[in-house]
Amino acid sequence: MSSTRLNSINNRMASIRQKILVFAFVGMGSLCVNAQDNYVAAGTAYSLDKNQVMYRELYTALDENKSVRVDYMSPDGKKFATKTLAYTGEPFQPMFEFEDLRDKEYSSARFEGARLVLTYGVHGEQNQKTIMDNAKVVVDTGFDSYIQLNWDQLVAGKRLKFDFVVISRLSVVQLEVRKIKSSDSPVYDADYGREWIYFQITPAKKIASLFANPINLAYDPKGKYLMRFHGRSNLDDDKGVPLDVRIEYEYLN
């Protein structure tokens, strides 16, 4: 989930972020959301093996500081993690700060002049790394903006490579995104989303792709909205084990 409509950020973000998050909980009862939280979009994450709800992510509207807050909620409605995204520069490079209360996991990416400073740690211990060559590096949810910015090329069949921050490793890897046939995507549903466009993200280097599962995405071309995500989550479970999930997104028009 990201931004790519803001005026250069305002008008672009308005079209995307104002259609982000508020949803009905499927088979899990309802979540009490206070009006002052101003959530505008939501994602429900399901485990790939048992199709169980693992968590929900709730997004606030873009505020006057060009920031968005993401609250991560357990199935019983308790908040366990929070992320703040700041869209003050390129829409594919949001600065962010993330904190998971369960194991005190902390991560952030921020620009200090021309430097991109990455921070990551668990249980109070933190490490830092500075990325100097960062002009085209995609950060966190910025992959969504990157796809939207390059929509026409991707839909036409062009494969695009981009550098992406892996915050837990304090490093940058090169990925490749391409459009795939709906029948080749694990998120395709013949009964729902027939008109959606399907993309797949894999490591750009073939040797690396042999050891990493792809990320599959489904977009509604009417507005270029991310509707489904299938792959490795940015969250771990309660035991610290990485989660592979399918996330269903809903938006408030």
C-alpha positions in Angstrom: 0.0 0.0 0.0 1.5 3.4 -0.8 1.2 6.7 -2.5 1.5 7.9 -6.0 -0.9 10.6 -6.2 -0.2 13.6 -4.3 0.0 16.6 -6.5 3.2 15.4 -7.1 2.4 13.7 -4.0 -0.8 15.4 -2.9 -3.0 14.8 -5.9 -1.5 11.4 -6.5 -1.7 10.4 -2.8 -5.3 11.6 -2.7 -6.4 9.2 -5.4 -4.6 6.3 -3.8 -4.5 6.9 -0.1 -8.0 8.3 0.2 -9.2 5.0 -1.2 -7.3 3.0 1.4 -8.5 1.0 4.2 -11.8 0.4 6.1 -13.1 -3.1 5.9 -15.6 -5.6 7.1 -14.1 -8.5 9.0 -14.8 -11.8 7.3 -16.2 -14.4 9.7 -14.3 -12.8 12.7 -16.9 -10.4 14.0 -16.2 -6.7 13.9 -13.3 -4.6 15.0 -14.1 -1.5 17.1 -12.5 1.4 15.2 -12.8 4.8 16.7 -13.8 7.6 14.4 -10.8 9.7 15.5 -8.5 7.0 14.1 -9.6 8.1 10.6 -8.8 4.8 9.0 -9.3 4.9 5.2 -8.1 1.4 4.1 -7.6 -2.1 5.5 -5.9 -5.3 4.7 -6.7 -8.7 6.2 -3.8 -11.2 6.2 -4.6 -14.9 5.9 -2.1 -17.8 6.4 -1.4 -19.6 3.2 -1.5 -23.1 4.7 -4.7 -22.9 6.8 -6.4 -19.7 5.4 -6.7 -18.4 9.0 -6.7 -14.7 9.8 -3.3 -13.8 11.1 -3.6 -10.0 11.5 -5.1 -6.9 10.1 -3.4 -3.7 8.9 -5.3 -0.4 9.2 -4.2 2.7 7.4 -5.1 6.3 8.3 -5.6 9.1 5.8 -2.7 11.2 4.6 -2.4 14.0 7.1 -1.1 17.6 6.8 2.5 16.4 7.3 2.1 13.9 4.4 2.2 11.0 6.8 0.2 7.8 7.1 0.0 5.6 10.2 -0.5 1.8 9.9 -1.8 -0.1 12.9 -1.4 -3.8 13.0 -4.1 -5.7 14.9 -4.4 -9.2 16.1 -7.6 -11.2 15.2 -9.0 -10.3 18.6 -8.6 -6.6 17.9 -5.4 -5.8 20.0 -2.8 -3.5 18.4 0.6 -5.1 18.5 2.6 -3.0 16.0 2.6 0.4 14.4 4.3 1.9 11.4 4.4 5.6 10.3 5.1 6.4 6.7 6.1 9.9 5.5 5.7 10.8 1.9 7.9 13.9 1.7 10.0 12.9 -1.3 9.6 10.5 -4.2 6.4 8.5 -3.8 8.4 5.2 -4.1 10.7 6.3 -1.2 8.5 6.8 1.9 10.5 7.3 5.1 9.2 5.0 7.7 9.4 4.0 11.4 8.1 0.6 12.5 7.8 -0.9 16.0 6.5 -4.3 17.1 5.6 -4.4 20.7 5.8 -8.2 21.0 9.6 -8.4 20.7 10.5 -4.8 20.6 11.5 -5.1 16.9 12.3 -1.7 15.5 13.1 -0.6 12.0 13.3 2.7 10.1 14.4 4.3 6.9 15.0 8.0 6.8 16.8 10.5 4.6 19.4 12.7 6.1 20.4 15.0 3.3 21.6 12.8 0.4 22.0 9.8 2.8 19.5 7.0 3.3 19.9 5.8 6.8 18.6 2.3 7.6 18.1 1.0 11.2 17.0 -2.4 12.4 17.0 -4.2 15.7 15.2 -6.6 18.1 15.0 -6.6 21.9 16.5 -3.1 22.2 19.6 -3.8 20.2 19.9 -1.8 17.0 22.3 -1.7 14.0 22.5 1.0 11.3 23.7 1.3 7.8 23.9 4.3 5.4 23.0 3.9 1.7 24.6 6.6 -0.4 23.6 5.4 -3.9 19.9 5.7 -3.3 18.3 7.9 -6.0 16.2 5.0 -7.4 16.0 2.7 -4.4 12.4 1.6 -3.6 11.6 1.7 0.1 8.9 -0.4 1.9 5.4 0.2 0.6 7.0 2.3 -2.2 6.8 -0.8 -4.5 3.1 0.0 -4.9 3.9 3.5 -6.1 6.7 2.1 -8.4 4.2 -0.2 -10.1 1.7 2.7 -10.6 4.4 5.0 -11.9 5.4 2.4 -14.4 2.0 1.0 -15.1 1.8 1.5 -18.9 5.2 -0.2 -19.4 4.4 -3.1 -17.2 0.9 -3.7 -18.7 2.5 -3.6 -22.1 4.7 -6.6 -21.0 8.0 -4.9 -20.1 10.0 -6.4 -17.3 11.4 -3.8 -15.0 14.3 -4.2 -12.5 14.5 -2.1 -9.4 16.6 -1.9 -6.2 14.6 -2.6 -3.0 15.5 -2.1 0.7 15.5 -5.3 2.8 15.4 -3.6 6.2 16.0 -6.7 8.3 19.3 -7.2 6.5 20.1 -3.5 6.3 20.8 -4.1 2.6 19.5 -3.4 -0.9 18.6 -6.2 -3.4 17.7 -6.0 -7.0 14.2 -7.3 -7.9 12.2 -7.7 -11.1 8.5 -7.0 -11.6 6.5 -8.2 -14.6 2.9 -8.8 -15.6 1.8 -12.4 -15.7 -1.3 -14.3 -17.0 -4.1 -14.4 -14.5 -4.1 -18.2 -14.7 -0.4 -18.2 -13.6 -1.1 -16.2 -10.4 -2.0 -17.9 -7.1 -4.2 -15.0 -6.2 -6.4 -15.4 -9.3 -10.1 -16.1 -8.6 -12.3 -16.9 -11.5 -15.4 -15.8 -9.6 -14.0 -12.5 -8.3 -11.6 -9.9 -9.9 -11.8 -11.2 -13.5 -10.7 -7.8 -14.8 -7.7 -7.5 -12.4 -4.1 -7.2 -13.6 -1.6 -9.6 -12.1 2.1 -8.9 -11.4 4.9 -11.0 -10.0 8.0 -9.8 -8.2 11.1 -12.0 -8.1 14.9 -11.6 -7.5 16.4 -10.1 -10.6 19.3 -12.6 -10.6 18.2 -16.0 -11.7 20.3 -17.9 -9.3 18.8 -16.0 -6.4 15.3 -16.6 -7.6 15.8 -20.4 -7.1 15.9 -19.8 -3.4 13.2 -17.2 -2.9 9.5 -17.4 -3.4 7.9 -14.7 -5.6 5.5 -12.0 -4.4 2.3 -12.1 -6.4 0.1 -9.0 -6.6 -3.4 -8.3 -8.0 -4.5 -4.8 -9.1 -7.8 -3.4 -10.0 -7.0 -1.4 -13.2 -9.8 1.1 -12.4 -7.7 3.3 -10.1 -4.7 1.0 -10.1 -5.5 -0.2 -6.6 -3.6 -3.1 -4.9 -6.3 -5.7 -4.1 -4.3 -8.8 -3.2 -0.8 -9.5 -1.9 0.6 -13.1 -1.8 4.0 -13.7 -0.3 6.4 -13.1 2.6 4.9 -10.5 5.1 7.0 -7.8 6.7 5.7 -9.3 10.0 6.7 -12.3 12.0 4.3 -14.5 14.1 4.3 -14.4 17.9 7.3 -16.8 17.9 9.4 -14.7 15.6 8.8 -17.0 12.5 8.4 -15.1 9.2 4.8 -15.2 7.9 3.8 -16.1 4.3 0.4 -14.6 3.8 -2.4 -13.6 1.4 -3.6 -10.1 2.1 -7.0 -8.9 0.9 -7.4 -5.1 0.7 -10.5 -3.0 0.9 -10.9 0.7 0.3 -13.2 3.5 1.3 -14.3 5.5 -1.7 
